[in-house]
Amino acid sequence: EVEMLESGGGLVQPGGSLRLSCAASGFTFTNYAMTWVRQAPGKGLEWVSSISGSVGSTHYADSVKGRFTISRDNSKITLYVQMNSLRAEDTALYYCARGRYGTYDIWGQGTMVTVSS
Amino acid sequence: QSALTQPPSASGSPGQSVTISCTGTSSDVGGYNYVSWYQQHPGKAPKLMIYEVTKRPSGVPDRFSGSKSGNTASLTVSGLQAEDEADYYCNSFAGTSVVFGGGTKLTVL
């Protein structure tokens, strides 16, 4: 069964850091681009960052550029996002999703990040 | 990276059809045939309903259809059913980024 499981969320103070992980299973991980999408409480979806399958080229939303770093370990079949200089507006449920160009066919259940003092 | 424009709400009675619009610019919706639509029920992860403007993933009922004209994409749900009540989001590829719409709450009356 194709599945993705996020982890690493939690409460962090403004200016702090957090690393989220997304463990994938049931498909050939290297064949797919992967993406992080977030959803603030009661708000809509926001694309955060994407990384290609094997070459590892990356793209970021302007709102996180310079603060977030997406990466993947194909040997561990895991997607990551390192989030630094966190702000209150980064508070959201973070989903990992399989795919690119906006077509995301498999989603995890999300991990919650709360930035607050 | 401005959000695509969707109506905040839409509604229809069971059996009716409803269409949700998604307006962008020539830099996103109008420039690429990479518009997707997602259905999200409360407390659940989004589900892909339409991709590449008109394509339906396996398992999505053919009551769901997509189209595009210029800078505006549309999702049509025909033969509305109670389980179609959910939030719907469009998105579009925009060259080096992806932009989502603000979402539309579909109510089945």
gemmi code that builds the backbone of each chain (N, CA, C; Angstrom):
import gemmi

chains = {
    "A": [
        ("GLU", (0.837, -1.194, 0.000), (0.000, 0.000, 0.000), (0.876, 1.250, 0.000)),
        ("VAL", (0.533, 2.206, -0.859), (1.282, 3.462, -0.910), (0.916, 4.303, 0.295)),
        ("GLU", (1.940, 4.763, 0.998), (1.685, 5.496, 2.231), (2.799, 6.483, 2.513)),
        ("MET", (2.436, 7.566, 3.190), (3.450, 8.514, 3.653), (3.089, 8.945, 5.058)),
        ("LEU", (4.078, 9.014, 5.931), (3.850, 9.330, 7.331), (4.792, 10.437, 7.775)),
        ("GLU", (4.194, 11.579, 8.105), (4.972, 12.709, 8.574), (5.236, 12.618, 10.071)),
        ("SER", (6.327, 13.239, 10.491), (6.661, 13.322, 11.913), (7.551, 14.525, 12.136)),
        ("GLY", (7.739, 14.873, 13.407), (8.652, 15.944, 13.752), (8.005, 17.256, 14.142)),
        ("GLY", (6.694, 17.332, 14.018), (6.013, 18.563, 14.392), (6.022, 18.786, 15.901)),
        ("GLY", (5.625, 19.994, 16.308), (5.576, 20.301, 17.725), (5.502, 21.790, 17.971)),
        ("LEU", (5.694, 22.161, 19.232), (5.672, 23.560, 19.638), (7.094, 24.100, 19.655)),
        ("VAL", (7.298, 25.229, 19.011), (8.624, 25.843, 18.962), (8.470, 27.347, 19.131)),
        ("GLN", (9.467, 27.966, 19.754), (9.416, 29.408, 19.958), (9.765, 30.152, 18.670)),
        ("PRO", (9.273, 31.375, 18.532), (9.662, 32.184, 17.371), (11.177, 32.292, 17.272)),
        ("GLY", (11.681, 32.146, 16.056), (13.116, 32.151, 15.837), (13.756, 30.787, 15.930)),
        ("GLY", (13.001, 29.808, 16.385), (13.526, 28.462, 16.563), (13.544, 27.647, 15.285)),
        ("SER", (13.975, 26.403, 15.427), (14.110, 25.500, 14.281), (13.396, 24.190, 14.550)),
        ("LEU", (13.057, 23.508, 13.465), (12.400, 22.214, 13.536), (12.694, 21.477, 12.242)),
        ("ARG", (12.834, 20.165, 12.312), (12.976, 19.368, 11.099), (11.837, 18.365, 11.023)),
        ("LEU", (11.101, 18.442, 9.918), (10.031, 17.493, 9.669), (10.530, 16.368, 8.768)),
        ("SER", (9.987, 15.179, 9.003), (10.311, 14.025, 8.177), (9.036, 13.443, 7.586)),
        ("CYS", (9.190, 12.780, 6.462), (8.075, 12.105, 5.820), (8.577, 10.771, 5.291)),
        ("ALA", (8.183, 9.689, 5.955), (8.614, 8.351, 5.564), (7.637, 7.784, 4.545)),
        ("ALA", (8.171, 7.387, 3.400), (7.327, 6.864, 2.321), (7.441, 5.345, 2.233)),
        ("SER", (6.414, 4.720, 1.702), (6.441, 3.279, 1.487), (5.462, 2.897, 0.382)),
        ("GLY", (5.730, 1.762, -0.254), (4.799, 1.235, -1.244), (5.001, 1.707, -2.665)),
        ("PHE", (6.050, 2.502, -2.907), (6.318, 2.933, -4.279), (7.818, 3.216, -4.427)),
        ("THR", (8.259, 3.335, -5.679), (9.669, 3.585, -5.956), (9.958, 5.062, -5.737)),
        ("PHE", (10.473, 5.360, -4.566), (10.626, 6.746, -4.085), (11.413, 7.612, -5.068)),
        ("THR", (12.475, 7.073, -5.633), (13.348, 7.881, -6.486), (12.677, 8.310, -7.784)),
        ("ASN", (11.584, 7.666, -8.140), (10.892, 7.991, -9.396), (9.989, 9.208, -9.287)),
        ("TYR", (9.825, 9.723, -8.074), (8.835, 10.768, -7.856), (9.411, 12.024, -7.225)),
        ("ALA", (8.947, 13.175, -7.738), (9.173, 14.419, -7.024), (8.298, 14.407, -5.776)),
        ("MET", (8.735, 15.145, -4.771), (7.991, 15.209, -3.513), (7.806, 16.666, -3.112)),
        ("THR", (6.786, 16.905, -2.330), (6.380, 18.283, -2.033), (5.901, 18.414, -0.590)),
        ("TRP", (6.106, 19.586, -0.018), (5.497, 19.951, 1.260), (4.426, 21.003, 0.997)),
        ("VAL", (3.252, 20.784, 1.566), (2.134, 21.710, 1.499), (1.675, 21.948, 2.926)),
        ("ARG", (1.336, 23.175, 3.269), (0.889, 23.448, 4.631), (-0.493, 24.080, 4.646)),
        ("GLN", (-1.121, 23.979, 5.799), (-2.471, 24.515, 5.967), (-2.575, 25.101, 7.368)),
        ("ALA", (-2.629, 26.414, 7.450), (-2.803, 27.091, 8.728), (-4.193, 26.761, 9.276)),
        ("PRO", (-4.354, 26.786, 10.585), (-5.656, 26.433, 11.178), (-6.795, 27.239, 10.581)),
        ("GLY", (-7.784, 26.545, 10.047), (-8.949, 27.194, 9.476), (-8.719, 27.881, 8.143)),
        ("LYS", (-7.546, 27.696, 7.565), (-7.197, 28.376, 6.312), (-7.030, 27.382, 5.170)),
        ("GLY", (-6.636, 27.904, 4.003), (-6.488, 27.077, 2.819), (-5.104, 26.448, 2.711)),
        ("LEU", (-4.914, 25.747, 1.599), (-3.653, 25.068, 1.336), (-2.630, 26.040, 0.774)),
        ("GLU", (-1.379, 25.835, 1.153), (-0.286, 26.670, 0.649), (0.886, 25.767, 0.258)),
        ("TRP", (1.304, 25.847, -0.999), (2.498, 25.129, -1.436), (3.713, 25.717, -0.739)),
        ("VAL", (4.591, 24.847, -0.237), (5.772, 25.292, 0.501), (7.058, 25.041, -0.299)),
        ("SER", (7.242, 23.801, -0.744), (8.507, 23.470, -1.398), (8.396, 22.129, -2.110)),
        ("SER", (9.166, 21.975, -3.173), (9.205, 20.717, -3.915), (10.640, 20.331, -4.223)),
        ("ILE", (10.874, 19.033, -4.374), (12.187, 18.518, -4.736), (12.004, 17.429, -5.771)),
        ("SER", (12.841, 17.415, -6.791), (12.707, 16.421, -7.858), (13.158, 15.050, -7.359)),
        ("GLY", (12.931, 14.026, -8.219), (13.141, 12.660, -7.776), (14.580, 12.277, -7.543)),
        ("SER", (15.368, 12.293, -8.611), (16.727, 11.792, -8.468), (17.775, 12.898, -8.434)),
        ("VAL", (17.580, 13.912, -9.283), (18.572, 14.991, -9.351), (18.530, 15.860, -8.106)),
        ("GLY", (17.325, 15.999, -7.531), (17.209, 16.750, -6.287), (17.120, 18.248, -6.444)),
        ("SER", (16.665, 18.722, -7.610), (16.486, 20.166, -7.752), (15.327, 20.616, -6.873)),
        ("THR", (15.448, 21.823, -6.322), (14.499, 22.285, -5.324), (13.861, 23.613, -5.706)),
        ("HIS", (12.659, 23.832, -5.192), (11.945, 25.088, -5.393), (11.214, 25.432, -4.105)),
        ("TYR", (11.083, 26.754, -3.838), (10.496, 27.207, -2.589), (9.495, 28.328, -2.820)),
        ("ALA", (8.489, 28.377, -1.956), (7.600, 29.526, -1.934), (8.381, 30.727, -1.414)),
        ("ASP", (8.013, 31.906, -1.882), (8.698, 33.122, -1.430), (8.623, 33.271, 0.090)),
        ("SER", (7.522, 32.807, 0.677), (7.296, 32.977, 2.112), (8.282, 32.176, 2.973)),
        ("VAL", (8.944, 31.183, 2.391), (9.862, 30.351, 3.186), (11.285, 30.347, 2.621)),
        ("LYS", (11.475, 30.980, 1.480), (12.786, 30.969, 0.834), (13.838, 31.559, 1.752)),
        ("GLY", (14.950, 30.867, 1.874), (16.024, 31.320, 2.735), (15.907, 30.841, 4.163)),
        ("ARG", (14.750, 30.318, 4.534), (14.551, 29.823, 5.903), (14.338, 28.307, 5.947)),
        ("PHE", (13.701, 27.782, 4.915), (13.400, 26.343, 4.864), (14.314, 25.676, 3.844)),
        ("THR", (14.692, 24.431, 4.125), (15.479, 23.642, 3.189), (14.852, 22.264, 3.044)),
        ("ILE", (14.447, 21.940, 1.823), (13.880, 20.625, 1.547), (15.010, 19.686, 1.119)),
        ("SER", (14.905, 18.439, 1.520), (15.898, 17.450, 1.107), (15.254, 16.068, 1.127)),
        ("ARG", (15.962, 15.116, 0.586), (15.475, 13.748, 0.578), (16.638, 12.788, 0.708)),
        ("ASP", (16.392, 11.670, 1.366), (17.381, 10.605, 1.469), (16.749, 9.395, 0.783)),
        ("ASN", (17.142, 9.157, -0.452), (16.516, 8.077, -1.217), (16.844, 6.701, -0.638)),
        ("SER", (17.955, 6.594, 0.068), (18.293, 5.303, 0.689), (17.400, 5.015, 1.886)),
        ("LYS", (16.929, 6.063, 2.534), (16.031, 5.906, 3.677), (14.572, 6.105, 3.284)),
        ("ILE", (14.318, 6.391, 2.019), (12.964, 6.610, 1.490), (12.245, 7.657, 2.340)),
        ("THR", (12.929, 8.753, 2.587), (12.409, 9.780, 3.485), (12.623, 11.166, 2.911)),
        ("LEU", (11.610, 11.994, 3.057), (11.633, 13.401, 2.674), (11.768, 14.233, 3.946)),
        ("TYR", (12.495, 15.331, 3.856), (12.686, 16.209, 5.005), (12.402, 17.661, 4.629)),
        ("VAL", (12.150, 18.451, 5.651), (12.224, 19.895, 5.506), (12.797, 20.452, 6.805)),
        ("GLN", (13.903, 21.162, 6.672), (14.533, 21.843, 7.801), (13.969, 23.255, 7.841)),
        ("MET", (13.353, 23.621, 8.951), (12.700, 24.913, 9.067), (13.430, 25.745, 10.117)),
        ("ASN", (14.032, 26.843, 9.693), (14.767, 27.735, 10.591), (14.065, 29.086, 10.676)),
        ("SER", (14.462, 29.864, 11.663), (13.908, 31.222, 11.845), (12.389, 31.207, 11.774)),
        ("LEU", (11.797, 30.295, 12.517), (10.345, 30.120, 12.440), (9.603, 31.334, 12.971)),
        ("ARG", (8.468, 31.594, 12.334), (7.628, 32.727, 12.675), (6.237, 32.228, 13.050)),
        ("ALA", (5.469, 33.078, 13.699), (4.105, 32.706, 14.073), (3.299, 32.297, 12.843)),
        ("GLU", (3.543, 32.956, 11.732), (2.774, 32.667, 10.513), (3.155, 31.333, 9.862)),
        ("ASP", (4.156, 30.665, 10.398), (4.496, 29.324, 9.920), (3.668, 28.249, 10.638)),
        ("THR", (2.883, 28.653, 11.626), (2.016, 27.707, 12.327), (1.026, 27.092, 11.355)),
        ("ALA", (1.066, 25.780, 11.236), (0.225, 25.092, 10.256), (0.367, 23.592, 10.403)),
        ("LEU", (-0.537, 22.885, 9.742), (-0.419, 21.444, 9.550), (0.389, 21.245, 8.274)),
        ("TYR", (1.491, 20.542, 8.382), (2.376, 20.334, 7.247), (2.156, 18.946, 6.673)),
        ("TYR", (1.787, 18.928, 5.390), (1.573, 17.673, 4.671), (2.746, 17.410, 3.722)),
        ("CYS", (3.153, 16.157, 3.620), (4.012, 15.804, 2.499), (3.121, 15.159, 1.435)),
        ("ALA", (3.472, 15.363, 0.197), (2.660, 14.874, -0.915), (3.562, 14.411, -2.046)),
        ("ARG", (3.121, 13.398, -2.752), (3.881, 12.861, -3.875), (3.459, 13.548, -5.156)),
        ("GLY", (4.445, 14.024, -5.914), (4.125, 14.568, -7.222), (4.774, 15.920, -7.474)),
        ("ARG", (4.480, 16.473, -8.643), (5.061, 17.750, -9.062), (4.083, 18.479, -9.962)),
        ("TYR", (4.430, 19.705, -10.300), (3.622, 20.565, -11.175), (2.209, 20.752, -10.612)),
        ("GLY", (2.081, 20.590, -9.304), (0.780, 20.783, -8.685), (-0.081, 19.546, -8.623)),
        ("THR", (0.359, 18.468, -9.256), (-0.387, 17.216, -9.234), (0.148, 16.332, -8.119)),
        ("TYR", (-0.597, 16.260, -7.029), (-0.167, 15.505, -5.851), (-1.176, 14.391, -5.591)),
        ("ASP", (-0.768, 13.164, -5.899), (-1.744, 12.078, -5.876), (-1.794, 11.321, -4.556)),
        ("ILE", (-0.768, 11.426, -3.762), (-0.730, 10.766, -2.463), (-0.312, 11.790, -1.419)),
        ("TRP", (-1.065, 11.842, -0.320), (-0.804, 12.781, 0.772), (-0.654, 12.007, 2.076)),
        ("GLY", (0.200, 12.531, 2.963), (0.237, 12.011, 4.312), (-0.904, 12.627, 5.124)),
        ("GLN", (-0.935, 12.321, 6.396), (-1.977, 12.852, 7.275), (-1.568, 14.163, 7.932)),
        ("GLY", (-0.306, 14.542, 7.776), (0.134, 15.839, 8.269), (0.739, 15.789, 9.663)),
        ("THR", (1.604, 16.772, 9.928), (2.183, 16.947, 11.260), (2.070, 18.417, 11.614)),
        ("MET", (1.624, 18.696, 12.824), (1.309, 20.065, 13.229), (2.524, 20.788, 13.774)),
        ("VAL", (2.740, 21.982, 13.285), (3.806, 22.853, 13.778), (3.162, 24.095, 14.373)),
        ("THR", (3.493, 24.381, 15.621), (2.982, 25.567, 16.292), (4.150, 26.431, 16.720)),
        ("VAL", (4.163, 27.663, 16.244), (5.227, 28.600, 16.590), (4.640, 29.639, 17.544)),
        ("SER", (5.071, 29.568, 18.783), (4.505, 30.449, 19.807), (5.435, 30.520, 21.003)),
        ("SER", (5.419, 31.671, 21.657), (6.216, 31.835, 22.872), (5.381, 31.495, 24.105)),
    ],
    "B": [
        ("GLN", (3.683, 35.073, -6.625), (2.982, 33.907, -6.121), (1.668, 34.297, -5.466)),
        ("SER", (0.781, 34.998, -6.196), (-0.519, 35.371, -5.656), (-1.483, 34.204, -5.776)),
        ("ALA", (-2.338, 34.059, -4.766), (-3.277, 32.951, -4.744), (-4.269, 33.057, -5.905)),
        ("LEU", (-4.710, 31.915, -6.390), (-5.760, 31.869, -7.393), (-7.078, 32.242, -6.721)),
        ("THR", (-8.007, 32.772, -7.505), (-9.264, 33.251, -6.941), (-10.381, 32.231, -7.131)),
        ("GLN", (-10.941, 31.796, -6.030), (-12.106, 30.896, -6.024), (-13.228, 31.565, -5.249)),
        ("PRO", (-14.494, 31.259, -5.601), (-15.600, 31.746, -4.769), (-15.538, 31.051, -3.419)),
        ("PRO", (-15.814, 31.761, -2.334), (-15.722, 31.130, -1.015), (-16.737, 30.025, -0.798)),
        ("SER", (-17.864, 30.101, -1.479), (-18.890, 29.092, -1.265), (-19.647, 28.786, -2.554)),
        ("ALA", (-20.217, 27.602, -2.580), (-21.076, 27.163, -3.672), (-22.058, 26.154, -3.086)),
        ("SER", (-23.188, 26.010, -3.726), (-24.163, 25.064, -3.197), (-25.058, 24.530, -4.302)),
        ("GLY", (-25.683, 23.413, -4.016), (-26.624, 22.811, -4.951), (-27.393, 21.717, -4.255)),
        ("SER", (-28.517, 21.362, -4.823), (-29.346, 20.290, -4.266), (-28.889, 18.945, -4.816)),
        ("PRO", (-29.200, 17.878, -4.119), (-28.829, 16.546, -4.632), (-29.343, 16.339, -6.053)),
        ("GLY", (-28.460, 15.824, -6.893), (-28.820, 15.571, -8.277), (-28.496, 16.714, -9.225)),
        ("GLN", (-28.334, 17.905, -8.684), (-28.013, 19.061, -9.513), (-26.533, 19.093, -9.858)),
        ("SER", (-26.174, 20.042, -10.720), (-24.779, 20.271, -11.069), (-24.326, 21.604, -10.495)),
        ("VAL", (-23.067, 21.671, -10.131), (-22.495, 22.919, -9.645), (-21.115, 23.076, -10.258)),
        ("THR", (-20.758, 24.311, -10.579), (-19.448, 24.597, -11.157), (-18.707, 25.592, -10.282)),
        ("ILE", (-17.448, 25.283, -9.989), (-16.586, 26.136, -9.171), (-15.487, 26.692, -10.077)),
        ("SER", (-15.299, 27.986, -10.026), (-14.289, 28.615, -10.875), (-12.988, 28.845, -10.109)),
        ("CYS", (-11.931, 29.029, -10.883), (-10.594, 29.217, -10.337), (-9.847, 30.139, -11.298)),
        ("THR", (-9.688, 31.397, -10.902), (-9.124, 32.392, -11.813), (-7.703, 32.764, -11.437)),
        ("GLY", (-6.838, 32.712, -12.404), (-5.447, 33.086, -12.200), (-5.008, 34.092, -13.232)),
        ("THR", (-3.793, 33.913, -13.711), (-3.227, 34.823, -14.704), (-2.574, 34.013, -15.826)),
        ("SER", (-2.008, 34.723, -16.768), (-1.306, 34.053, -17.863), (0.001, 33.415, -17.389)),
        ("SER", (0.419, 33.739, -16.168), (1.644, 33.167, -15.613), (1.400, 31.843, -14.892)),
        ("ASP", (0.138, 31.524, -14.671), (-0.156, 30.247, -14.016), (-1.247, 29.500, -14.782)),
        ("VAL", (-2.501, 29.708, -14.439), (-3.583, 28.945, -15.070), (-3.543, 29.058, -16.589)),
        ("GLY", (-3.408, 30.280, -17.081), (-3.447, 30.488, -18.525), (-2.205, 30.036, -19.264)),
        ("GLY", (-1.122, 29.840, -18.532), (0.138, 29.528, -19.181), (0.515, 28.067, -19.226)),
        ("TYR", (-0.159, 27.253, -18.445), (0.184, 25.829, -18.347), (-1.082, 24.978, -18.255)),
        ("ASN", (-1.009, 23.790, -18.787), (-2.113, 22.840, -18.624), (-1.859, 21.942, -17.425)),
        ("TYR", (-1.504, 22.580, -16.322), (-1.260, 21.870, -15.063), (-2.117, 22.488, -13.972)),
        ("VAL", (-3.419, 22.329, -14.126), (-4.375, 22.741, -13.101), (-4.927, 21.477, -12.459)),
        ("SER", (-4.910, 21.451, -11.137), (-5.447, 20.320, -10.379), (-6.533, 20.807, -9.436)),
        ("TRP", (-7.403, 19.886, -9.051), (-8.465, 20.156, -8.080), (-8.402, 19.119, -6.970)),
        ("TYR", (-8.615, 19.596, -5.725), (-8.562, 18.730, -4.555), (-9.843, 18.867, -3.752)),
        ("GLN", (-10.269, 17.757, -3.201), (-11.417, 17.713, -2.293), (-10.873, 17.467, -0.888)),
        ("GLN", (-11.362, 18.230, 0.075), (-10.929, 18.028, 1.447), (-12.125, 18.013, 2.386)),
        ("HIS", (-12.325, 16.879, 3.028), (-13.343, 16.782, 4.068), (-12.733, 17.207, 5.399)),
        ("PRO", (-13.553, 17.672, 6.347), (-13.033, 18.165, 7.632), (-12.145, 17.141, 8.320)),
        ("GLY", (-10.966, 17.599, 8.732), (-10.045, 16.748, 9.460), (-9.310, 15.727, 8.619)),
        ("LYS", (-9.485, 15.794, 7.310), (-8.847, 14.822, 6.411), (-7.829, 15.495, 5.504)),
        ("ALA", (-6.941, 14.676, 4.952), (-5.992, 15.190, 3.976), (-6.701, 15.455, 2.647)),
        ("PRO", (-6.182, 16.370, 1.856), (-6.778, 16.613, 0.536), (-6.702, 15.359, -0.335)),
        ("LYS", (-7.642, 15.272, -1.277), (-7.693, 14.166, -2.226), (-7.697, 14.733, -3.631)),
        ("LEU", (-6.825, 14.215, -4.481), (-6.757, 14.665, -5.869), (-7.998, 14.208, -6.639)),
        ("MET", (-8.694, 15.165, -7.259), (-9.906, 14.856, -8.002), (-9.727, 15.046, -9.509)),
        ("ILE", (-8.967, 16.069, -9.894), (-8.709, 16.378, -11.302), (-7.253, 16.833, -11.418)),
        ("TYR", (-6.561, 16.394, -12.459), (-5.222, 16.885, -12.709), (-5.049, 17.187, -14.191)),
        ("GLU", (-4.069, 18.000, -14.505), (-3.808, 18.433, -15.886), (-5.108, 18.879, -16.552)),
        ("VAL", (-5.820, 19.718, -15.842), (-7.052, 20.411, -16.276), (-8.271, 19.497, -16.360)),
        ("THR", (-8.122, 18.353, -17.057), (-9.315, 17.546, -17.361), (-9.226, 16.081, -16.952)),
        ("LYS", (-8.073, 15.630, -16.482), (-7.880, 14.200, -16.225), (-8.351, 13.808, -14.826)),
        ("ARG", (-8.944, 12.620, -14.747), (-9.454, 12.090, -13.481), (-8.613, 10.911, -13.039)),
        ("PRO", (-8.111, 10.952, -11.792), (-7.380, 9.770, -11.292), (-8.311, 8.570, -11.195)),
        ("SER", (-7.734, 7.412, -11.205), (-8.507, 6.197, -11.037), (-9.284, 6.250, -9.718)),
        ("GLY", (-10.557, 5.900, -9.797), (-11.370, 5.865, -8.595), (-12.208, 7.108, -8.357)),
        ("VAL", (-11.915, 8.176, -9.065), (-12.725, 9.397, -8.925), (-13.934, 9.283, -9.856)),
        ("PRO", (-15.132, 9.478, -9.335), (-16.333, 9.325, -10.171), (-16.328, 10.281, -11.351)),
        ("ASP", (-16.927, 9.831, -12.469), (-16.961, 10.685, -13.654), (-17.959, 11.833, -13.508)),
        ("ARG", (-18.581, 11.943, -12.343), (-19.421, 13.117, -12.059), (-18.556, 14.371, -11.900)),
        ("PHE", (-17.265, 14.160, -11.679), (-16.331, 15.271, -11.512), (-15.616, 15.505, -12.842)),
        ("SER", (-15.642, 16.758, -13.309), (-14.972, 17.079, -14.563), (-14.313, 18.445, -14.459)),
        ("GLY", (-13.263, 18.627, -15.252), (-12.539, 19.879, -15.232), (-12.419, 20.470, -16.626)),
        ("SER", (-12.246, 21.791, -16.663), (-12.077, 22.486, -17.936), (-11.289, 23.765, -17.688)),
        ("LYS", (-10.898, 24.401, -18.796), (-10.163, 25.664, -18.684), (-10.443, 26.518, -19.902)),
        ("SER", (-10.569, 27.810, -19.646), (-10.701, 28.777, -20.729), (-9.903, 30.005, -20.336)),
        ("GLY", (-8.864, 30.266, -21.106), (-8.009, 31.398, -20.779), (-7.366, 31.246, -19.417)),
        ("ASN", (-7.558, 32.240, -18.565), (-6.951, 32.225, -17.235), (-7.861, 31.652, -16.156)),
        ("THR", (-8.986, 31.063, -16.557), (-9.934, 30.526, -15.589), (-10.177, 29.035, -15.814)),
        ("ALA", (-9.972, 28.272, -14.754), (-10.284, 26.848, -14.768), (-11.577, 26.625, -13.997)),
        ("SER", (-12.224, 25.506, -14.279), (-13.486, 25.210, -13.618), (-13.582, 23.740, -13.258)),
        ("LEU", (-14.229, 23.489, -12.148), (-14.561, 22.136, -11.717), (-16.075, 22.025, -11.710)),
        ("THR", (-16.593, 21.026, -12.390), (-18.032, 20.789, -12.401), (-18.324, 19.464, -11.704)),
        ("VAL", (-19.244, 19.513, -10.782), (-19.706, 18.308, -10.099), (-21.153, 18.086, -10.537)),
        ("SER", (-21.389, 17.013, -11.241), (-22.727, 16.690, -11.720), (-23.370, 15.664, -10.797)),
        ("GLY", (-24.708, 15.650, -10.792), (-25.409, 14.672, -9.965), (-24.955, 14.729, -8.517)),
        ("LEU", (-25.029, 15.917, -7.942), (-24.533, 16.133, -6.580), (-25.030, 15.073, -5.604)),
        ("GLN", (-24.106, 14.640, -4.759), (-24.451, 13.707, -3.711), (-24.018, 14.279, -2.367)),
        ("ALA", (-24.623, 13.797, -1.317), (-24.345, 14.324, 0.019), (-22.853, 14.271, 0.357)),
        ("GLU", (-22.188, 13.211, -0.087), (-20.770, 13.049, 0.243), (-19.852, 14.010, -0.515)),
        ("ASP", (-20.427, 14.755, -1.463), (-19.634, 15.748, -2.193), (-19.431, 17.016, -1.373)),
        ("GLU", (-20.178, 17.150, -0.285), (-20.038, 18.336, 0.562), (-18.645, 18.329, 1.184)),
        ("ALA", (-17.862, 19.352, 0.853), (-16.457, 19.414, 1.256), (-15.882, 20.749, 0.804)),
        ("ASP", (-14.626, 20.978, 1.156), (-13.890, 22.109, 0.612), (-13.157, 21.656, -0.648)),
        ("TYR", (-13.133, 22.526, -1.640), (-12.458, 22.228, -2.896), (-11.410, 23.297, -3.183)),
        ("TYR", (-10.224, 22.835, -3.536), (-9.114, 23.731, -3.837), (-8.587, 23.466, -5.247)),
        ("CYS", (-8.314, 24.530, -5.969), (-7.608, 24.380, -7.229), (-6.148, 24.763, -7.003)),
        ("ASN", (-5.288, 24.305, -7.885), (-3.934, 24.835, -7.916), (-3.428, 24.823, -9.345)),
        ("SER", (-2.346, 25.531, -9.557), (-1.749, 25.601, -10.882), (-0.241, 25.680, -10.775)),
        ("PHE", (0.422, 25.025, -11.688), (1.860, 25.183, -11.852), (2.106, 26.593, -12.366)),
        ("ALA", (3.202, 27.201, -11.905), (3.488, 28.581, -12.300), (4.965, 28.751, -12.653)),
        ("GLY", (5.520, 27.745, -13.267), (6.901, 27.852, -13.743), (7.896, 27.261, -12.766)),
        ("THR", (8.152, 27.962, -11.668), (9.057, 27.453, -10.644), (8.355, 27.331, -9.305)),
        ("SER", (7.051, 27.483, -9.319), (6.285, 27.395, -8.081), (4.909, 26.815, -8.384)),
        ("VAL", (4.145, 26.615, -7.353), (2.756, 26.169, -7.477), (1.909, 27.116, -6.638)),
        ("VAL", (0.768, 27.488, -7.163), (-0.107, 28.390, -6.426), (-1.472, 27.741, -6.248)),
        ("PHE", (-2.012, 27.835, -5.043), (-3.322, 27.291, -4.726), (-4.376, 28.403, -4.726)),
        ("GLY", (-5.610, 28.010, -4.929), (-6.727, 28.900, -4.716), (-7.085, 28.932, -3.234)),
        ("GLY", (-7.927, 29.888, -2.862), (-8.292, 30.046, -1.467), (-9.279, 29.012, -0.951)),
        ("GLY", (-9.851, 28.252, -1.863), (-10.784, 27.203, -1.460), (-12.242, 27.613, -1.588)),
        ("THR", (-13.080, 26.643, -1.898), (-14.526, 26.843, -2.010), (-15.231, 25.799, -1.169)),
        ("LYS", (-16.102, 26.246, -0.285), (-16.885, 25.316, 0.523), (-18.147, 24.954, -0.248)),
        ("LEU", (-18.259, 23.691, -0.636), (-19.424, 23.214, -1.371), (-20.421, 22.620, -0.393)),
        ("THR", (-21.628, 23.178, -0.412), (-22.701, 22.693, 0.451), (-23.760, 22.001, -0.398)),
        ("VAL", (-24.129, 20.802, 0.013), (-25.213, 20.074, -0.648), (-26.473, 20.302, 0.179)),
        ("LEU", (-27.411, 21.014, -0.404), (-28.597, 21.469, 0.335), (-29.536, 20.332, 0.689)),
    ],
}
model = gemmi.Model(1)
for chain_id, residues in chains.items():
    chain = gemmi.Chain(chain_id)
    for i, (resn, *xyz) in enumerate(residues, 1):
        res = gemmi.Residue()
        res.name, res.seqid = resn, gemmi.SeqId(i, " ")
        for name, pos in zip(("N", "CA", "C"), xyz):
            atom = gemmi.Atom()
            atom.name, atom.element = name, gemmi.Element(name[0])
            atom.pos, atom.b_iso = gemmi.Position(*pos), 0.0
            res.add_atom(atom)
        chain.add_residue(res)
    model.add_chain(chain)
structure = gemmi.Structure()
structure.add_model(model)
structure.setup_entities()
